[in-house]
Amino acid sequence: MSTHLRTGSSPEFRLGHDPRLDAWILHFLTENNLDHATNPEENASPEQIRFMVDLDDDQFFPACTDWMLDYLLKQELAPALRAEYARHWKSLFRLVREQIADPYLRDKIVALCQFKFRSALRSSIVIPSRLIKWMLTIFMSHSGLDDPLRDRKRRANARAYAFTQTALYRRIVSACPQDIIACTNMDQLREDLDLLELKRLVRLATLHGIWEAKEFRLHKTVAEWTDVLPVWESKEIQPDAKTLLDEMDAPWPEFEELRGYLFQKRHDSLKILYLPGESGAVLFDILIVRALMRQGHRVILALKEGFDFMAPTVWDADYDPVLAESLDDAFYLTDNQVSKNELLKRIREHQLLVISDGTRERLNLYRTSLTFARAWKEANLVLANGHDHYRRLIPVSQRFTRDIVAFYRDEDGKMFFSCKPRSERIRHVTERELLVKAEKLIDAMRQARAADNTVIFYSAIIGSIPGQTKTAIAVLNAFTAHLRSRLEQSLIINPAEHFEPGMDGDDLMYMWEKVQRSGFIDVWRFQTVEDIERAFELLGQKMPAVWNGKDATYSTGCTKEMKIALDMQKRHPELQIIGPDPAKFFRRREYGVGKYFDISLERAWR
């Protein structure tokens, strides 16, 4: 039954104005099991979503296209929505029929999935990609198959590899352009040649005929593949050589947009998050990644956590020698909850990282891992191959926090290539900016020490009490001003004075750790109950009840800073630590993603 709510794109929906719309959005999120409040272990928090999507506090992210949201909002089974459900059902039914030999088990799985499917059709509120993920979970749990298409994926990769070993492939990628590139200067020539190489590889990465042949047989090791190479010399294999050669250097004005993203600052290395296409295509995606690496960029390749039809997973290389060899020098970052410090460290150490996106379904930012969200946040550019990625990132009204380039080829062979700039409201605070800001603070501390001034660092609650951040900053500013009025020859560092728009908890912790480990702090003062009470007196305000008994031990950020302080005191015994007993700090260990407070507290309040 239709809700008769107004329709529109998701950015137009504002929470807090229409109670029925608010209720529907909550209903939509809970029915699709995407609500963080009801399932925080599996769904990203609003703060984690904002690593990737530009959202106001009163906006929500629907995790589907605008047209899909419009149909689901009406809760009417329109023909386009029915067709989307039917397409997913056919994929599942074909999988069950091909993979389950036992007729009883096959019929049981099909019947169970039919019940789920019919229920979804009646409600018309479940995103089709979420429904197929649930039904795949049923199939896998009852069949015992963790990846039923493993051999098919290996065959696709083997066939793609075989093509890359042919004279035709070498002719395609290494041939000089038919139109001689005019050389005005060497940098411009390099840029043109780099772009030409990428253009050819992108076209190849979308030609499904290369890896979809039925007659290709699987070989177990790379050494045994020499006898399959003639397969690609045969004229019967599609696409034929002439078609390929004609397409490679055909005019493609849309592709020129990529120049502005990759070569704005020719000598700057970009961090690129790469979302590959299906198995087979991933071999060409890796060749694109290699080309980007030769240009000096650092790449994070995001694979699926588990089975999602032909999508490559982080586990495929364990069973596929082709993929394993293609990624033999990559570093697999297996921690799905990696910290900002650790991620940046790994990016510096390894030019190619492989991570899991944390999901077994079409790109769903609610279900992606923290590591994926942080990789997105640290990237300068997101590159994505495939129709599923394209439809989730390009023809949607949501604005994202990073520049996105996505491409795919439709069933008629038409290429689609689009660039979507990041939201103009987003300021990308880079690692370099944080390091420069930290170095300026360290230099000020160094000069203060040289002038025989005492360097005092003041650690205090800022965001540890949800909804009280502005009050916390006012308290911190009032008390540090009080200290400065009383202490001579002292440099007092107030963290609240060094915040800049665009910085979040991750950025601040990263920057402050550089400052705190510099060795120039003489006195490290941690906020006490008395400090807070005195600050409210200075502000001329009564202390709100929520602040009663609070001190630095209540803050996860301060807890991390106490750990650093104790570590630095071992190296510099003259460092004075003033404030609550250090032993009281270590009840708070888990830092909330993108927050300034302990995630365990959030769970308790919920």
C-alpha positions in Angstrom: 0.0 0.0 0.0 1.4 3.4 -0.9 2.5 5.8 1.8 1.5 8.8 -0.4 4.6 10.6 0.8 6.2 13.2 -1.4 8.9 11.9 -3.7 12.3 13.4 -4.6 16.0 12.7 -4.5 17.5 11.7 -1.2 19.3 15.1 -0.6 15.8 16.7 -0.7 14.6 14.6 2.2 15.3 16.4 5.5 14.8 14.7 8.9 13.0 16.6 11.6 10.3 18.3 9.5 7.8 15.6 8.7 7.2 12.9 11.3 5.8 10.5 8.7 8.8 10.9 6.4 11.1 10.4 9.4 9.2 7.2 10.3 9.3 5.9 6.7 13.1 6.5 6.5 13.6 4.6 9.7 11.3 1.9 8.4 13.3 1.7 5.1 16.6 1.5 6.9 15.5 -1.2 9.4 13.7 -3.3 6.8 16.9 -3.3 4.7 19.0 -3.9 7.9 21.0 -0.7 7.3 20.2 1.2 10.5 23.3 1.7 12.6 21.3 2.3 15.8 19.7 -1.1 15.7 22.7 -3.0 14.3 25.9 -1.1 15.1 28.1 -4.2 14.6 27.4 -4.5 10.9 26.3 -1.1 9.8 28.4 2.0 9.4 27.8 4.9 11.8 26.7 8.3 10.3 30.2 9.5 11.0 31.7 6.7 9.0 29.3 7.3 6.1 30.4 10.9 6.1 33.9 9.8 5.4 32.5 8.9 1.9 29.3 10.9 1.4 28.7 14.6 1.9 25.7 14.7 4.2 24.2 17.3 6.5 23.1 16.3 10.0 19.5 16.1 8.9 20.1 14.1 5.7 20.1 10.3 5.2 22.0 8.1 2.7 19.7 5.6 1.0 22.3 3.2 -0.4 20.4 3.0 -3.8 19.8 5.0 -6.9 17.3 7.9 -7.0 14.9 6.0 -9.2 15.0 3.0 -7.0 14.4 5.1 -3.9 11.4 6.8 -5.6 9.8 3.4 -6.3 10.5 2.1 -2.8 9.1 5.3 -1.3 5.8 4.8 -3.1 5.8 1.1 -2.0 4.2 0.2 -5.3 5.6 -2.6 -7.5 6.2 -0.6 -10.6 7.3 -2.6 -13.8 10.9 -1.3 -13.5 11.1 -2.4 -9.9 9.6 -5.8 -10.6 12.1 -6.2 -13.5 15.0 -5.5 -11.1 13.7 -8.1 -8.6 13.2 -10.6 -11.4 16.7 -10.1 -12.7 18.1 -11.0 -9.3 15.8 -13.9 -8.9 16.9 -15.4 -12.2 20.5 -15.1 -11.2 19.9 -16.9 -7.9 17.7 -19.6 -9.5 20.3 -20.3 -12.1 23.0 -20.6 -9.5 21.0 -23.1 -7.4 20.1 -25.2 -10.4 23.7 -25.4 -11.6 25.4 -25.9 -8.2 23.1 -28.2 -6.2 22.9 -31.8 -7.4 20.7 -33.1 -4.6 17.0 -32.5 -5.8 15.7 -32.4 -2.2 18.2 -29.8 -1.1 17.8 -27.8 -4.3 14.0 -27.7 -3.9 14.3 -26.7 -0.2 16.6 -23.8 -1.0 14.5 -22.6 -3.9 11.3 -22.8 -1.8 12.9 -20.9 1.1 14.2 -18.2 -1.2 10.7 -18.0 -2.8 9.2 -17.2 0.6 11.7 -14.4 1.1 11.3 -13.2 -2.4 7.4 -13.0 -2.2 7.6 -11.3 1.1 9.9 -8.6 -0.5 7.5 -8.2 -3.4 4.6 -7.6 -1.1 6.4 -5.0 0.9 8.2 -3.4 -2.1 10.6 -1.7 0.3 13.6 -4.0 0.2 16.4 -2.9 -2.1 16.8 -5.7 -4.6 20.6 -6.0 -4.1 20.0 -6.4 -0.4 17.4 -9.1 -1.1 19.8 -11.1 -3.3 22.5 -10.9 -0.7 20.2 -12.4 1.9 19.2 -15.2 -0.5 22.8 -15.9 -1.3 23.4 -16.2 2.4 20.6 -18.8 2.6 22.1 -20.7 -0.4 25.7 -20.7 1.0 24.6 -21.7 4.5 22.5 -24.7 3.3 24.7 -25.8 0.5 28.0 -25.5 2.3 29.6 -23.8 -0.7 31.6 -20.7 0.2 32.3 -19.8 -3.5 30.3 -21.9 -6.0 31.7 -20.0 -9.0 35.3 -20.3 -8.0 36.3 -22.4 -11.0 34.4 -20.1 -13.4 36.2 -17.1 -12.0 39.5 -18.9 -12.4 38.7 -19.7 -16.0 37.8 -16.0 -16.7 41.1 -14.9 -15.2 43.0 -17.6 -17.0 41.5 -16.5 -20.3 42.2 -12.9 -19.7 45.8 -13.8 -18.8 46.1 -15.9 -22.0 45.0 -12.9 -24.0 47.7 -10.7 -22.4 50.4 -13.1 -23.6 49.4 -12.9 -27.3 51.0 -10.9 -30.1 47.6 -9.2 -30.5 47.7 -7.8 -27.0 51.2 -6.6 -27.4 50.3 -4.9 -30.6 47.3 -3.2 -29.0 49.1 -1.8 -25.9 52.5 -1.0 -27.4 51.6 0.3 -30.9 52.3 3.9 -31.7 49.2 6.0 -32.2 48.0 6.3 -35.7 48.0 10.1 -35.4 51.4 11.2 -34.3 51.3 13.0 -31.0 52.6 16.5 -31.4 55.4 17.2 -28.9 55.5 20.7 -27.4 57.5 19.6 -24.4 58.6 16.3 -22.8 56.2 16.5 -19.9 53.2 17.0 -22.2 54.4 14.0 -24.3 54.7 11.8 -21.3 51.2 12.8 -20.2 49.8 12.1 -23.6 51.4 8.7 -23.7 50.3 7.8 -20.2 46.8 8.7 -21.0 46.8 6.7 -24.2 48.0 3.6 -22.4 45.2 4.0 -19.8 42.6 4.6 -22.5 43.6 1.3 -24.2 43.6 -0.7 -21.0 40.2 0.8 -19.9 38.7 -0.3 -23.1 40.1 -3.8 -22.7 38.9 -4.0 -19.1 35.3 -3.8 -20.4 35.4 -6.2 -23.3 33.6 -9.2 -21.8 34.2 -11.3 -24.8 37.8 -11.7 -23.9 37.1 -13.7 -20.7 33.7 -15.2 -21.3 34.4 -17.9 -23.9 32.7 -21.3 -23.0 35.3 -23.6 -24.7 38.3 -22.4 -22.7 39.5 -25.1 -20.4 41.1 -24.5 -17.0 44.8 -25.2 -16.4 46.2 -25.5 -12.9 49.5 -23.6 -13.1 51.0 -20.8 -15.1 53.6 -23.1 -16.5 50.9 -25.2 -18.3 49.3 -22.3 -20.1 51.5 -22.1 -23.1 49.3 -24.6 -25.0 46.2 -22.4 -24.6 47.7 -19.2 -26.1 46.8 -20.2 -29.6 43.2 -19.9 -28.5 43.5 -16.2 -28.9 45.2 -16.5 -32.3 42.0 -18.1 -33.7 39.7 -16.0 -35.8 36.7 -17.7 -34.3 37.3 -16.0 -30.9 35.5 -12.8 -30.4 36.1 -9.9 -30.4 38.3 -10.3 -33.5 41.6 -8.5 -33.9 40.3 -5.9 -36.4 37.5 -4.8 -34.1 39.9 -4.5 -31.2 42.5 -2.5 -33.2 39.9 -0.2 -34.7 38.4 0.6 -31.2 41.6 1.1 -29.3 42.5 4.6 -30.7 39.1 5.7 -31.8 38.1 9.2 -30.6 36.9 9.2 -27.0 36.5 12.8 -25.8 35.0 11.8 -22.5 38.2 10.1 -21.5 40.1 13.4 -21.7 38.4 14.4 -18.5 40.7 11.9 -16.7 43.7 14.1 -17.6 42.5 16.8 -15.2 42.3 14.3 -12.3 45.6 12.5 -12.8 47.9 15.3 -14.2 46.8 18.5 -12.5 50.1 18.4 -10.5 52.3 16.2 -12.7 54.9 15.5 -10.0 52.5 14.8 -7.2 51.7 11.2 -6.2 48.0 10.5 -5.8 46.4 8.0 -3.5 43.9 6.1 -5.7 41.2 3.7 -4.4 40.4 1.3 -7.2 37.2 -0.7 -7.3 37.6 -3.5 -10.0 35.2 -5.2 -12.3 34.3 -8.9 -12.3 36.7 -11.8 -12.5 38.4 -11.6 -15.9 38.1 -7.9 -16.0 40.2 -7.7 -12.8 43.3 -8.8 -14.7 43.0 -5.7 -16.9 42.1 -3.6 -13.8 45.4 -4.8 -12.3 47.2 -3.7 -15.5 45.6 -0.3 -15.2 46.8 -0.2 -11.6 50.3 -1.1 -12.7 50.2 1.8 -15.2 49.1 4.2 -12.5 51.9 2.9 -10.3 54.5 3.5 -13.1 53.2 7.1 -13.2 54.1 7.4 -9.5 50.7 6.9 -7.9 49.9 4.7 -4.9 46.9 2.4 -5.3 44.5 0.7 -2.9 42.7 -2.2 -4.6 39.4 -3.1 -2.8 38.1 -6.6 -3.3 35.0 -8.3 -1.9 35.0 -10.0 1.5 33.1 -13.0 0.2 31.1 -14.5 -2.6 29.1 -12.2 -4.8 28.7 -14.0 -8.1 31.7 -13.1 -10.4 33.1 -10.3 -8.2 36.7 -10.9 -7.2 37.3 -11.5 -3.5 40.3 -11.1 -1.2 40.4 -14.9 -0.9 40.5 -15.7 -4.7 44.3 -15.5 -4.9 44.5 -18.4 -2.5 42.9 -20.6 -5.2 43.8 -18.8 -8.4 47.5 -18.8 -9.5 46.8 -16.2 -12.2 45.5 -13.7 -9.7 48.1 -14.6 -7.1 50.9 -13.9 -9.6 49.3 -10.7 -10.8 49.3 -9.4 -7.2 52.5 -11.0 -6.0 54.1 -7.7 -4.9 50.9 -6.3 -3.3 50.5 -6.0 0.5 47.3 -7.5 1.8 46.0 -5.4 4.6 43.8 -7.9 6.4 42.7 -5.8 9.3 39.2 -4.5 8.5 39.3 -2.1 11.4 42.6 -0.4 10.7 43.5 2.9 12.3 44.4 6.0 10.3 48.0 5.9 11.5 48.4 2.2 10.4 46.7 2.8 7.0 49.0 5.7 6.2 52.0 3.8 7.3 51.1 0.9 5.0 50.4 3.3 2.1 53.9 4.8 2.6 55.6 1.4 2.7 53.7 -0.3 -0.2 52.8 1.2 -3.5 50.0 -1.3 -3.9 47.6 -2.3 -1.1 44.9 -4.9 -1.3 42.0 -4.5 1.1 38.5 -6.0 1.6 35.5 -3.7 1.2 34.0 -5.8 4.0 30.9 -6.9 2.0 29.4 -9.7 -0.1 27.1 -7.5 -2.2 27.0 -4.7 -4.7 28.7 -1.6 -3.4 26.9 -0.7 -0.2 28.6 2.0 1.9 26.6 1.1 5.0 28.2 -2.3 5.0 31.8 -1.4 4.0 34.6 -2.0 6.5 36.2 0.8 8.5 39.4 0.1 6.5 37.5 0.7 3.3 35.9 3.9 4.6 39.3 5.2 5.8 40.9 4.2 2.4 38.2 6.2 0.7 38.8 9.2 3.0 42.6 9.1 2.5 42.3 8.7 -1.3 42.5 11.6 -3.8 40.6 9.7 -6.4 38.2 6.7 -6.6 38.4 4.7 -9.8 35.6 2.1 -10.5 35.0 -0.4 -13.2 31.7 -2.0 -13.9 28.0 -1.2 -14.3 27.1 -1.9 -10.6 29.8 0.6 -9.4 28.8 3.1 -12.1 25.1 3.1 -11.2 25.8 3.5 -7.4 28.2 6.3 -7.8 27.5 8.4 -11.0 23.7 8.8 -11.8 22.8 9.5 -8.2 22.0 12.8 -6.5 24.3 12.1 -3.6 27.6 14.1 -3.6 30.7 12.2 -2.4 33.7 13.3 -0.5 36.2 12.3 -3.2 36.5 12.7 -7.0 35.1 9.6 -8.7 35.8 8.2 -12.2 33.7 5.2 -13.2 33.3 3.3 -16.5 31.6 0.3 -18.0 30.4 -1.2 -21.3 26.7 -2.0 -21.8 25.3 -5.2 -23.5 25.3 -3.4 -26.8 29.0 -2.6 -26.6 28.6 1.1 -25.9 31.2 2.6 -23.5 30.2 4.8 -20.6 32.9 6.9 -18.9 32.1 9.6 -16.3 33.9 11.8 -13.9 32.1 13.1 -10.8 34.0 15.8 -8.8 33.8 15.6 -5.1 31.3 17.9 -3.4 32.4 21.5 -3.5 31.6 21.7 0.3 34.3 19.1 1.1 37.8 20.2 2.0 40.2 17.3 1.7 42.7 17.6 4.6 45.7 15.7 3.3 48.4 13.9 5.3 50.9 16.5 4.1 48.7 19.4 5.5 48.5 17.6 8.9 52.2 17.1 9.0 52.9 20.7 8.0 50.5 21.9 10.8 52.2 19.6 13.3 55.6 20.8 12.3 54.6 24.5 12.8 53.5 23.6 16.3 56.6 21.7 17.0 58.7 24.6 15.8 56.8 27.0 18.2 57.5 24.5 21.0 61.2 24.4 20.0 61.5 28.2 20.1 59.7 28.4 23.4 62.1 25.8 24.9 65.1 27.8 23.5 63.7 30.9 25.2 63.6 29.1 28.6 59.8 29.0 28.5 57.8 26.0 29.9 55.8 24.1 27.3 52.5 23.0 28.7 50.1 20.7 26.8 46.6 20.6 28.0 44.5 17.5 27.3 40.8 17.9 27.8 37.3 16.6 26.9 36.2 18.0 23.6 33.7 15.6 22.0 33.4 12.8 24.6 30.0 14.0 25.7 27.7 13.8 22.6 25.9 17.1 22.0 28.3 19.0 24.2 31.2 19.7 21.9 30.6 23.5 21.7 30.3 23.7 25.5 33.4 21.6 25.9 35.4 24.0 23.6 34.1 27.0 25.6 35.2 25.2 28.8 38.6 24.5 27.4 39.2 28.0 26.1 38.1 29.6 29.4 40.4 27.4 31.5 43.5 27.8 29.2 42.9 31.6 29.2 42.8 31.4 33.0 46.1 29.5 33.0 47.8 32.0 30.6 46.7 34.8 32.9 48.5 33.2 35.9 51.5 31.5 34.5 54.5 33.5 33.2 57.1 32.3 30.7 54.8 29.5 29.5 53.6 28.3 26.2 50.2 26.7 26.8 48.9 24.6 23.9 45.1 24.5 23.7 44.1 21.8 21.1 40.8 23.6 20.5 42.6 26.6 19.0 44.1 24.5 16.2 41.0 22.9 14.7 40.3 23.7 11.0 37.1 23.0 9.0 37.3 19.6 7.3 39.3 18.0 10.2 37.7 15.1 12.1 38.7 13.0 15.1 41.0 10.8 12.9 42.8 13.9 11.6 43.2 15.5 15.0 44.6 12.4 16.7 47.0 11.8 13.8 48.3 15.4 14.0 48.5 15.7 17.7 50.4 12.4 18.1 53.2 13.9 15.9 53.3 17.0 18.2 53.1 15.0 21.4 55.9 12.7 20.4 58.2 15.5 19.5 59.9 15.5 23.0 59.3 19.3 23.6 56.5 19.0 26.2 57.7 19.9 29.7 54.3 19.7 31.5 51.4 17.6 30.3 48.3 18.6 32.1 45.1 16.5 31.9 41.7 18.0 32.7 40.4 17.4 36.2 36.9 17.8 37.8 38.1 20.9 39.5 39.3 22.4 36.2 35.9 21.9 34.7 34.1 23.4 37.7 36.4 26.4 37.7 35.9 26.9 33.9 32.1 27.1 34.4 32.7 29.7 37.1 34.8 31.7 34.7 32.1 31.5 32.1 29.5 32.7 34.7 27.4 29.6 34.1 26.0 26.8 36.2 27.5 23.4 35.4 25.0 21.2 33.5 24.3 17.9 35.2 25.8 15.9 32.3 29.2 17.4 33.2 29.0 16.2 36.9 32.1 14.2 37.8 33.6 14.4 34.3 37.4 14.7 33.8 39.9 13.6 31.2 39.5 10.0 32.1 36.1 10.2 30.5 37.6 10.8 27.1 38.9 8.2 24.7 41.1 10.8 23.1 42.7 11.7 26.4 43.1 8.0 27.2 45.2 7.6 24.1 47.1 10.8 25.0 47.8 9.5 28.5 49.3 6.3 26.9 51.5 8.6 24.7 52.4 10.7 27.8 53.5 7.7 29.8 55.5 6.4 26.8 57.2 9.8 26.4 57.9 10.0 30.2 60.0 6.8 29.9 62.1 8.5 27.2 62.1 11.9 29.0 61.9 11.3 32.8 61.8 15.1 33.4 58.3 15.3 31.8 55.7 16.1 34.4 52.2 14.6 34.1 49.5 16.4 36.1 45.9 15.4 36.4 43.9 12.3 37.3 45.6 9.0 38.2 46.8 7.4 35.0 45.3 4.0 36.1 41.8 5.5 35.8 42.2 6.2 32.1 42.5 2.7 30.7 38.8 1.8 30.8 38.4 3.5 27.5 40.3 1.9 24.6 38.1 1.8 21.5 38.0 5.1 19.6 34.7 5.9 17.9 35.0 6.1 14.1 35.1 9.7 13.1 34.0 10.7 16.6 35.6 12.2 19.6 34.1 9.8 22.1 34.3 6.2 23.1 32.3 3.9 20.9 31.5 1.7 23.9 29.7 4.7 25.5 27.6 5.1 22.5 26.6 1.5 22.7 25.7 1.9 26.3 23.5 4.9 25.6 21.8 3.1 22.8 
